[in-house]
Amino acid sequence: MSGLFEAYQQLDHPTPIKGTGLGLYISRQLSQLMGGDVRVESEPGRGSVFRFTVSSAEALPDDPDETRPMEVYPPHLRRIDQSDSLRVLVVDDSPTNCRLLGSLLGRQGHQIESAADGNAAASCLTRNPYDLVIMDLLLPNLSGFDLAKNLRQGAYGEGNRWVALCSLSGLEKHDISGSLTDYGFHFHLRKPIDTQALNEVVRAVLEG
């Protein structure tokens, strides 16, 4: 059982089993990303029980604003069109974060693209229009701060200059709110990603 959650592990069975051996590994990575874990209880001849936990905001927090995205830029948001499907660029050097955000947003019908560093994101922003860009602040090659600054200055063309920007960081919002305002971010999401806060960002962009 010790290697059950390792990548590419499969059951030793005489009948060939289809799959990559990544299911439990990815499940645990996603749970841990959201502040939880996956555990298993198994009894030979009877079966196994898998349990997972995640951290989430309280249903009725003392301060309701704590679970809401932070608005730090003028409220007008530019949209490509008025459909219910957003075109979203996710920029993070963590493949797990990109997969998680892609899964959460994709299930809502939004179109997702991802970039693993600042240079790749700049290339995407030059080529394609987006409704929302969610970017980590500490990126290889070009930081999220520099990427946002260049974007607002029109370095990647006028098409995305005023796109909705959401920062992504492990820092508390009060530690970086001044910087976010200066660089033109509309919203901030803190890691591990809270689905309620993410949905608030999406709703704000849809409502414009």
Rosetta silent file (secondary structure, phi, psi, omega in degrees, C-alpha in Angstrom):
SEQUENCE: MSGLFEAYQQLDHPTPIKGTGLGLYISRQLSQLMGGDVRVESEPGRGSVFRFTVSSAEALPDDPDETRPMEVYPPHLRRIDQSDSLRVLVVDDSPTNCRLLGSLLGRQGHQIESAADGNAAASCLTRNPYDLVIMDLLLPNLSGFDLAKNLRQGAYGEGNRWVALCSLSGLEKHDISGSLTDYGFHFHLRKPIDTQALNEVVRAVLEG
SCORE:     score description
SCORE:     0.000 S_00000001
   1 L     0.000  -18.695 -174.269    0.000    0.000    0.000 S_00000001
   2 L   -63.269  -31.821 -178.532    2.962    2.335    0.526 S_00000001
   3 L   -98.432   11.934 -173.729    3.386    2.996   -3.206 S_00000001
   4 L   -60.585  -35.564 -175.377   -0.316    3.216   -4.012 S_00000001
   5 L   -98.825   12.284  176.608   -0.290    6.988   -4.510 S_00000001
   6 L   -85.016  155.458 -177.380    2.948    7.149   -6.479 S_00000001
   7 L   -66.619  141.647  174.391    2.908    7.976  -10.183 S_00000001
   8 L    66.026   24.477  176.591    2.571    5.124  -12.708 S_00000001
   9 L   -91.131  132.251  178.063    1.785    2.487  -10.074 S_00000001
  10 L  -133.617  156.747 -179.822   -0.582   -0.299  -11.147 S_00000001
  11 L   -66.086  135.404  175.780   -1.942   -3.456   -9.552 S_00000001
  12 L   -79.358  101.560 -172.959    0.105   -6.587  -10.189 S_00000001
  13 L  -137.877  140.945 -178.614   -2.593   -8.705  -11.823 S_00000001
  14 L   -63.129  -26.776  178.044   -2.432  -11.574  -14.357 S_00000001
  15 L   -89.994  126.924 -179.774   -5.083   -9.853  -16.488 S_00000001
  16 L   -55.745  137.042 -179.206   -3.766   -6.743  -18.311 S_00000001
  17 L  -113.380  127.010  178.317   -5.220   -3.533  -16.854 S_00000001
  18 L   -77.216  145.983  178.677   -5.817   -0.493  -19.037 S_00000001
  19 L   134.710  174.086 -176.797   -4.694    2.860  -17.687 S_00000001
  20 L  -106.973  -12.347 -175.764   -1.607    4.887  -16.889 S_00000001
  21 L    77.707   23.727 -177.946   -1.368    4.432  -13.128 S_00000001
  22 L  -110.547   -8.766 -173.124   -1.805    8.165  -12.566 S_00000001
  23 H   -57.992  -53.900 -178.513   -5.372    8.358  -11.249 S_00000001
  24 H   -69.762  -34.324  178.343   -4.693    8.106   -7.518 S_00000001
  25 H   -61.449  -48.710 -179.335   -1.495   10.129   -7.815 S_00000001
  26 H   -66.777  -38.874  179.241   -3.311   13.064   -9.475 S_00000001
  27 H   -59.342  -44.168  179.247   -6.250   12.753   -7.055 S_00000001
  28 H   -67.643  -39.932  179.230   -3.939   13.117   -4.058 S_00000001
  29 H   -60.525  -43.625 -179.841   -2.052   16.012   -5.684 S_00000001
  30 H   -66.300  -41.364  178.966   -5.324   17.888   -6.306 S_00000001
  31 H   -64.050  -43.251  179.543   -6.584   17.229   -2.776 S_00000001
  32 H   -66.924  -33.276  176.773   -3.310   18.406   -1.237 S_00000001
  33 H   -61.961  -31.661  179.798   -3.379   21.494   -3.451 S_00000001
  34 L   -97.324   21.661  173.317   -6.728   22.346   -1.846 S_00000001
  35 L    81.232   17.355 -178.521   -5.397   21.787    1.669 S_00000001
  36 L  -126.648 -148.995 -178.916   -6.550   18.187    2.112 S_00000001
  37 E  -166.472  169.989  173.981   -5.462   14.640    1.349 S_00000001
  38 E  -120.810  133.127  179.649   -6.613   11.223    0.099 S_00000001
  39 E  -130.627  157.893 -177.668   -6.493    8.154    2.360 S_00000001
  40 E  -133.587  142.703  170.654   -7.378    4.511    1.883 S_00000001
  41 E  -122.250  126.353 -174.857   -8.558    1.675    4.119 S_00000001
  42 E  -134.540  140.532  177.215   -8.295   -1.791    2.579 S_00000001
  43 E  -131.048  117.860 -178.151   -9.139   -5.305    3.725 S_00000001
  44 L   -52.687  133.157  178.160   -8.082   -8.288    1.566 S_00000001
  45 L    84.541  -10.690 -178.226  -11.055  -10.138    0.151 S_00000001
  46 L  -117.822  -35.893  178.711  -13.534   -7.417    1.110 S_00000001
  47 E   131.939 -174.092 -176.485  -12.492   -4.252   -0.709 S_00000001
  48 E  -131.095  149.278  176.104  -11.135   -0.756   -0.216 S_00000001
  49 E  -122.636  123.589  177.697  -12.549    2.565    0.951 S_00000001
  50 E  -106.390  134.964  177.221  -11.020    5.828   -0.285 S_00000001
  51 E  -128.050  142.095  176.200  -11.674    9.102    1.508 S_00000001
  52 E  -130.365  152.937  176.730  -10.591   12.606    0.544 S_00000001
  53 E  -130.069  151.212  173.140  -10.666   15.946    2.327 S_00000001
  54 L  -140.676  156.112  175.908  -10.313   19.544    1.105 S_00000001
  55 L   -93.374  140.762  177.702  -10.237   22.894    2.868 S_00000001
  56 L  -146.721  164.142  178.696  -12.959   25.417    2.097 S_00000001
  57 L   -68.859  152.488  176.231  -14.314   28.661    3.438 S_00000001
  58 L   -65.054  150.844 -179.134  -16.964   28.533    6.157 S_00000001
  59 L   -62.513  -37.651  179.663  -20.546   28.779    4.939 S_00000001
  60 L  -129.401   78.629 -177.947  -21.128   31.878    7.078 S_00000001
  61 L   -68.253  157.359  177.341  -17.753   33.520    7.799 S_00000001
  62 L   -60.133  -37.440  178.486  -17.426   36.319   10.336 S_00000001
  63 L  -119.396   99.664 -176.487  -16.277   38.585    7.521 S_00000001
  64 H   -56.236  -28.121 -178.050  -18.113   37.708    4.265 S_00000001
  65 H   -68.518  -18.295 -177.494  -15.599   39.720    2.238 S_00000001
  66 H   -64.853  -27.308 -178.478  -12.833   37.290    3.200 S_00000001
  67 H   -96.649    0.710 -178.468  -14.171   34.666    0.760 S_00000001
  68 L   -97.868  151.344  176.540  -14.777   37.103   -2.075 S_00000001
  69 L   -65.527  148.665 -177.920  -12.245   38.045   -4.756 S_00000001
  70 L   -86.937  122.472  177.462  -10.558   41.359   -4.160 S_00000001
  71 L   -89.794  121.057 -173.900  -11.520   44.071   -6.639 S_00000001
  72 L  -131.766   16.215 -177.725   -8.544   46.345   -7.141 S_00000001
  73 L  -145.899  160.830  179.938   -9.119   47.986  -10.514 S_00000001
  74 L   -47.944  141.981 -169.819  -11.878   50.047  -12.183 S_00000001
  75 L   -68.165  -17.664 -178.114  -15.039   47.919  -12.470 S_00000001
  76 L   -68.870  124.907 -179.512  -15.386   48.074  -16.268 S_00000001
  77 L  -117.593  130.443  179.686  -14.325   44.726  -17.737 S_00000001
  78 L   -82.730  132.663  177.328  -13.736   44.192  -21.444 S_00000001
  79 L  -117.094  148.850  174.720  -15.377   41.103  -22.954 S_00000001
  80 L   -66.884  -46.951  175.317  -14.788   39.471  -26.352 S_00000001
  81 L  -151.464 -173.791 -175.130  -18.548   38.923  -26.675 S_00000001
  82 L  -105.876   23.482  177.591  -21.557   38.514  -24.391 S_00000001
  83 L   -74.133  169.442  179.321  -21.830   34.712  -24.421 S_00000001
  84 L   -85.749    1.514  179.687  -21.821   32.666  -21.204 S_00000001
  85 L  -107.004  119.493  179.352  -18.542   31.007  -22.191 S_00000001
  86 L   -91.475  147.800  170.964  -15.366   32.842  -21.231 S_00000001
  87 E   -99.144  115.187 -170.011  -12.040   32.442  -22.958 S_00000001
  88 E  -119.157  134.862  172.298   -9.548   32.106  -20.096 S_00000001
  89 E  -107.193  122.530  177.145   -5.748   32.041  -20.044 S_00000001
  90 E  -105.412  123.903 -177.245   -4.234   30.332  -16.985 S_00000001
  91 E  -119.340  110.640 -179.599   -0.564   31.150  -16.363 S_00000001
  92 L  -160.607  138.331  179.057    1.243   29.049  -13.757 S_00000001
  93 L   -81.325    0.324  175.285    4.467   27.048  -13.733 S_00000001
  94 L   -96.037  112.286  177.691    2.695   24.346  -11.705 S_00000001
  95 H   -58.334  -32.664  179.819    1.063   21.789  -14.043 S_00000001
  96 H   -64.490  -44.099  177.985   -1.170   20.724  -11.146 S_00000001
  97 H   -62.250  -41.934  179.636   -2.550   24.249  -10.721 S_00000001
  98 H   -63.246  -42.368  179.209   -3.169   24.524  -14.467 S_00000001
  99 H   -65.289  -41.679 -178.553   -4.984   21.183  -14.523 S_00000001
 100 H   -63.819  -50.190  179.579   -7.086   22.085  -11.495 S_00000001
 101 H   -64.076  -39.377  177.929   -8.164   25.480  -12.835 S_00000001
 102 H   -61.558  -39.895  179.520   -8.708   23.996  -16.280 S_00000001
 103 H   -68.634  -47.296 -178.089  -10.947   21.308  -14.810 S_00000001
 104 H   -62.500  -42.780 -178.159  -12.952   23.675  -12.588 S_00000001
 105 H   -79.990  -36.143 -179.911  -13.509   26.219  -15.361 S_00000001
 106 H   -63.029  -36.127  179.252  -13.882   23.701  -18.173 S_00000001
 107 L   -66.887  -18.620  177.078  -16.768   21.984  -16.392 S_00000001
 108 L   -90.843    1.138  176.862  -18.588   25.329  -16.467 S_00000001
 109 L    92.459   11.233 -179.899  -18.245   25.482  -20.247 S_00000001
 110 L   -88.114  154.210  179.665  -15.394   27.983  -20.460 S_00000001
 111 E   -92.942  124.913 -172.138  -12.552   27.721  -22.984 S_00000001
 112 E  -117.380  134.522  167.264   -9.191   27.288  -21.281 S_00000001
 113 E  -125.414  155.492 -179.137   -5.628   27.777  -22.466 S_00000001
 114 E  -135.060  154.500  176.809   -2.558   27.541  -20.256 S_00000001
 115 E  -138.999  141.985 -172.927    1.011   28.808  -20.238 S_00000001
 116 L   -94.161   -9.276  178.491    3.841   27.628  -17.986 S_00000001
 117 L  -155.555  175.526 -175.744    5.890   30.842  -17.807 S_00000001
 118 H   -63.811  -40.083 -179.387    5.815   34.554  -18.525 S_00000001
 119 H   -65.581  -41.622  178.294    7.273   34.327  -22.020 S_00000001
 120 H   -64.537  -38.464  178.291    4.769   31.674  -23.099 S_00000001
 121 H   -64.983  -41.825  178.785    1.954   33.805  -21.670 S_00000001
 122 H   -60.023  -39.706  178.167    3.196   36.873  -23.569 S_00000001
 123 H   -63.578  -43.422  178.299    3.121   34.851  -26.782 S_00000001
 124 H   -62.476  -43.495 -177.415   -0.477   33.746  -26.100 S_00000001
 125 H   -67.326  -28.367  178.175   -1.563   37.301  -25.288 S_00000001
 126 H   -73.674  -33.396 -174.447   -0.042   38.589  -28.514 S_00000001
 127 H   -89.528  -39.200 -167.420   -1.870   35.999  -30.640 S_00000001
 128 L  -125.955  146.221  174.445   -5.279   35.490  -29.013 S_00000001
 129 L   -84.236  147.767  179.117   -7.980   37.574  -27.284 S_00000001
 130 L  -134.472  156.955  173.341   -9.159   36.552  -23.793 S_00000001
 131 L   -92.430  -27.265 -175.536  -11.949   37.481  -21.389 S_00000001
 132 E  -151.478  136.209  174.243   -9.946   36.610  -18.270 S_00000001
 133 E  -121.777  121.468  176.424   -6.293   35.980  -17.439 S_00000001
 134 E  -108.429  116.797 -173.990   -5.444   34.181  -14.189 S_00000001
 135 E  -132.922  138.918  171.589   -1.718   34.373  -13.505 S_00000001
 136 E   -67.524  148.468 -178.524    0.701   33.354  -10.803 S_00000001
 137 L   -83.719  -27.602 -177.991    2.815   36.272   -9.610 S_00000001
 138 L  -106.926   87.359 -176.448    6.104   34.347   -9.359 S_00000001
 139 L  -109.852  150.345  172.892    6.687   33.024  -12.868 S_00000001
 140 L   -66.212  151.297  174.503    9.874   31.877  -14.616 S_00000001
 141 L    73.069  -52.394 -177.237   11.404   34.230  -17.216 S_00000001
 142 L  -144.461  118.126 -174.833    8.895   37.050  -16.717 S_00000001
 143 L   -67.921  162.536  176.686    7.080   37.644  -13.419 S_00000001
 144 H   -61.659  -34.668  177.717    3.336   38.102  -13.166 S_00000001
 145 H   -63.558  -47.204 -179.674    3.914   41.717  -12.123 S_00000001
 146 H   -66.567  -38.122  179.109    6.011   42.462  -15.222 S_00000001
 147 H   -62.182  -44.249  179.238    3.572   40.595  -17.445 S_00000001
 148 H   -65.626  -41.691  179.535    0.662   42.659  -16.106 S_00000001
 149 H   -61.402  -46.834  178.687    2.615   45.912  -16.450 S_00000001
 150 H   -61.861  -40.400 -178.829    3.521   45.150  -20.067 S_00000001
 151 H   -61.563  -47.703 -178.388   -0.062   44.144  -20.801 S_00000001
 152 H   -68.144  -23.261  177.878   -1.522   47.393  -19.442 S_00000001
 153 L   -87.163   -0.004  177.081    1.038   49.393  -21.417 S_00000001
 154 L    83.287   17.590 -177.095   -0.102   47.727  -24.646 S_00000001
 155 L   -65.258  -23.546 -178.889    3.087   45.724  -25.211 S_00000001
 156 L  -108.072   20.634 -179.935    1.063   42.744  -26.479 S_00000001
 157 L    96.422  168.351 -176.648   -1.326   44.785  -28.612 S_00000001
 158 L   -80.605  -18.464 -174.406   -4.595   46.533  -27.865 S_00000001
 159 L   -58.091  -38.927 -178.224   -6.737   43.370  -28.022 S_00000001
 160 L  -112.641   11.068 -172.486   -5.956   42.275  -24.454 S_00000001
 161 L   -58.630  -38.097 -177.808   -4.794   45.562  -22.971 S_00000001
 162 L  -113.667   29.324  176.469   -7.829   45.913  -20.700 S_00000001
 163 L   -64.148  152.380  176.278   -8.630   42.227  -20.212 S_00000001
 164 E   -65.893  128.685 -178.184   -9.787   41.175  -16.727 S_00000001
 165 E  -115.291  132.661  176.928   -6.711   40.206  -14.685 S_00000001
 166 E  -127.254  121.646  178.003   -6.694   37.910  -11.662 S_00000001
 167 E   -82.768  154.432 -179.055   -3.521   37.312   -9.663 S_00000001
 168 E  -133.287  123.105 -174.987   -2.775   33.934   -8.088 S_00000001
 169 E  -159.002  157.368  173.150   -0.497   33.647   -5.074 S_00000001
 170 L   -82.252   -5.326 -179.155    0.081   31.902   -1.772 S_00000001
 171 L   -80.086  151.070  172.983    0.307   35.320   -0.108 S_00000001
 172 L   -66.974  149.370 -175.425   -2.526   36.886    1.856 S_00000001
 173 H   -63.847  -32.655 -178.364   -4.297   39.615   -0.088 S_00000001
 174 H   -71.436  -15.401  178.676   -3.415   42.336    2.446 S_00000001
 175 H   -78.985  -21.074 -173.704    0.286   41.603    1.880 S_00000001
 176 H  -132.317    5.689 -172.891    0.164   42.492   -1.817 S_00000001
 177 H   -59.478  -38.965  179.419   -3.004   44.532   -2.408 S_00000001
 178 H   -61.961  -44.125  179.366   -1.113   47.779   -3.012 S_00000001
 179 H   -64.487  -39.925  179.976    1.098   46.184   -5.634 S_00000001
 180 H   -61.886  -42.357  178.160   -1.874   44.548   -7.332 S_00000001
 181 H   -61.315  -44.485 -178.435   -3.620   47.887   -7.650 S_00000001
 182 H   -62.433  -34.061 -175.653   -0.521   49.488   -9.125 S_00000001
 183 H   -94.031    0.139  171.791   -0.146   46.765  -11.744 S_00000001
 184 L    88.196   25.083  175.655   -3.785   46.747  -12.830 S_00000001
 185 L   -80.955  141.650  174.964   -5.189   43.504  -11.442 S_00000001
 186 L   -85.761  -38.187 -171.472   -8.958   43.307  -10.984 S_00000001
 187 E  -136.818  164.802  175.037   -9.018   40.284   -8.661 S_00000001
 188 E  -138.016  133.263  173.030   -6.848   38.126   -6.438 S_00000001
 189 E  -117.486  134.948 -179.855   -7.108   34.400   -5.663 S_00000001
 190 E   -99.959  139.210  174.329   -5.087   32.842   -2.866 S_00000001
 191 L   -81.358  145.059   -5.432   -3.616   29.346   -3.037 S_00000001
 192 L   -66.202  149.363 -171.600   -4.877   26.764   -2.321 S_00000001
 193 L   -66.369  128.229  177.060   -7.620   27.737   -4.739 S_00000001
 194 L   -96.727  120.827 -174.447  -11.036   28.284   -3.177 S_00000001
 195 H   -64.143  -33.323  178.693  -13.793   27.316   -5.620 S_00000001
 196 H   -63.907  -45.024  179.210  -16.245   29.836   -4.161 S_00000001
 197 H   -65.270  -39.530  177.380  -13.803   32.698   -4.712 S_00000001
 198 H   -61.131  -43.673  179.339  -13.037   31.429   -8.234 S_00000001
 199 H   -64.194  -33.347  176.844  -16.747   31.353   -9.045 S_00000001
 200 H   -64.985  -39.725  177.327  -17.074   34.932   -7.763 S_00000001
 201 H   -62.125  -48.774 -179.586  -14.355   36.029  -10.190 S_00000001
 202 H   -59.698  -44.193 -179.514  -16.087   34.287  -13.098 S_00000001
 203 H   -61.944  -41.673 -179.539  -19.453   35.791  -12.138 S_00000001
 204 H   -63.344  -39.781  179.483  -17.969   39.293  -11.958 S_00000001
 205 H   -69.125  -41.272  179.157  -16.441   38.948  -15.428 S_00000001
 206 H   -63.065  -38.292 -178.496  -19.660   37.554  -16.904 S_00000001
 207 H   -80.574  -16.606  176.808  -21.685   40.400  -15.429 S_00000001
 208 L    69.658    0.000    0.000  -19.106   42.953  -16.582 S_00000001
